[in-house]
Amino acid sequence: MAFCWEKRGCDEDMESYCPHAVPEKYSPCPADCCYTACSNPQHEIATDFGVLLDPTIDRNAVQKEQCRFCVFFLTHGPRIEV
């Protein structure tokens, strides 16, 4: 099962013609896309600068830009070595 930050907001058909879903290229869905709104109960926008500026979080793991500001992703997402 994929983590919420690994999924795009659109379905498979829409993803086939989405300009942001480019195979073999990192191109996350922009925050202003209608299909990126997160309805997961764990979704919370981070306000703590310590969490937001954590240098160990792998921000390239997200498929939607808005996940980069989510507390759940920032605390549970994949890490990189600094």
RODO-2510 file (C-alpha; in nm, 4 decimals, decimal comma):
residues 82
     n   res          X          Y          Z
     1     m     0,0000     0,0000     0,0000
     2     a     0,1337     0,3407    -0,0981
     3     f     0,1704     0,6300     0,1418
     4     c    -0,0605     0,9276     0,0861
     5     w     0,2278     1,1468    -0,0387
     6     e     0,3083     0,8882    -0,3078
     7     k    -0,0324     0,9202    -0,4782
     8     r    -0,1509     1,1832    -0,7218
     9     g    -0,4956     1,3314    -0,6762
    10     c    -0,6292     1,2338    -1,0181
    11     d    -0,7448     0,8951    -1,1388
    12     e    -0,5536     0,6750    -1,3837
    13     d    -0,7315     0,8099    -1,6936
    14     m    -0,6711     1,1737    -1,6008
    15     e    -0,3098     1,0945    -1,5143
    16     s    -0,2581     0,9640    -1,8686
    17     y    -0,2941     1,3159    -2,0130
    18     c    -0,1958     1,5327    -1,7153
    19     p     0,0976     1,7607    -1,8007
    20     h     0,2437     1,7021    -1,4545
    21     a     0,2367     1,3219    -1,4597
    22     v     0,5404     1,2755    -1,6798
    23     p     0,6953     0,9275    -1,6613
    24     e     1,0617     0,9155    -1,5640
    25     k     1,0601     1,2835    -1,4638
    26     y     0,9967     1,4311    -1,1215
    27     s     0,7011     1,6594    -1,1714
    28     p     0,4677     1,6865    -0,8705
    29     c     0,1120     1,8111    -0,8981
    30     p     0,1018     2,1857    -0,8276
    31     a    -0,0798     2,3006    -0,5163
    32     d    -0,3408     2,4871    -0,7235
    33     c    -0,4577     2,1715    -0,9064
    34     c    -0,8216     2,0884    -0,8268
    35     y    -0,7349     1,7243    -0,7577
    36     t    -0,4620     1,7761    -0,4984
    37     a    -0,6892     1,8710    -0,2100
    38     c    -0,6188     1,6274     0,0730
    39     s    -0,9125     1,4866     0,2679
    40     n    -0,7104     1,2459     0,4828
    41     p    -0,7802     1,2857     0,8547
    42     q    -0,4073     1,3092     0,9287
    43     h    -0,3577     1,6074     0,6946
    44     e    -0,2498     1,9192     0,8817
    45     i    -0,0598     2,2210     0,7510
    46     a     0,2643     2,2672     0,9445
    47     t     0,3219     2,5955     1,1249
    48     d     0,6278     2,4950     1,3290
    49     f     0,9415     2,6213     1,1534
    50     g     1,1446     2,3382     1,3064
    51     v     0,9256     2,0860     1,1272
    52     l     0,9005     2,2879     0,8045
    53     l     1,2752     2,3409     0,7740
    54     d     1,3850     1,9880     0,8675
    55     p     1,6795     1,9186     0,6326
    56     t     1,6477     1,5401     0,6610
    57     i     1,3072     1,4993     0,4950
    58     d     1,3128     1,3796     0,1330
    59     r     1,0831     1,6351    -0,0286
    60     n     1,1300     1,4701    -0,3691
    61     a     0,9215     1,1761    -0,2468
    62     v     0,5937     1,3682    -0,2792
    63     q     0,3618     1,3515    -0,5786
    64     k     0,1691     1,6628    -0,4719
    65     e     0,3385     1,9885    -0,3771
    66     q     0,0997     2,0502    -0,0888
    67     c     0,2388     1,7437     0,0898
    68     r     0,5636     1,9330     0,1430
    69     f     0,3833     2,1431     0,4051
    70     c     0,1877     1,8631     0,5741
    71     v     0,2837     1,7689     0,9309
    72     f     0,2115     1,4015     0,8639
    73     f     0,4530     1,3878     0,5706
    74     l     0,7155     1,6009     0,7436
    75     t     0,7174     1,3743     1,0495
    76     h     0,6606     1,0333     0,8857
    77     g     0,8029     1,0766     0,5356
    78     p     1,1254     0,9268     0,4023
    79     r     1,4555     1,0690     0,5233
    80     i     1,7820     1,1487     0,3538
    81     e     2,1251     1,1667     0,5098
    82     v     2,2597     1,5175     0,5372
***
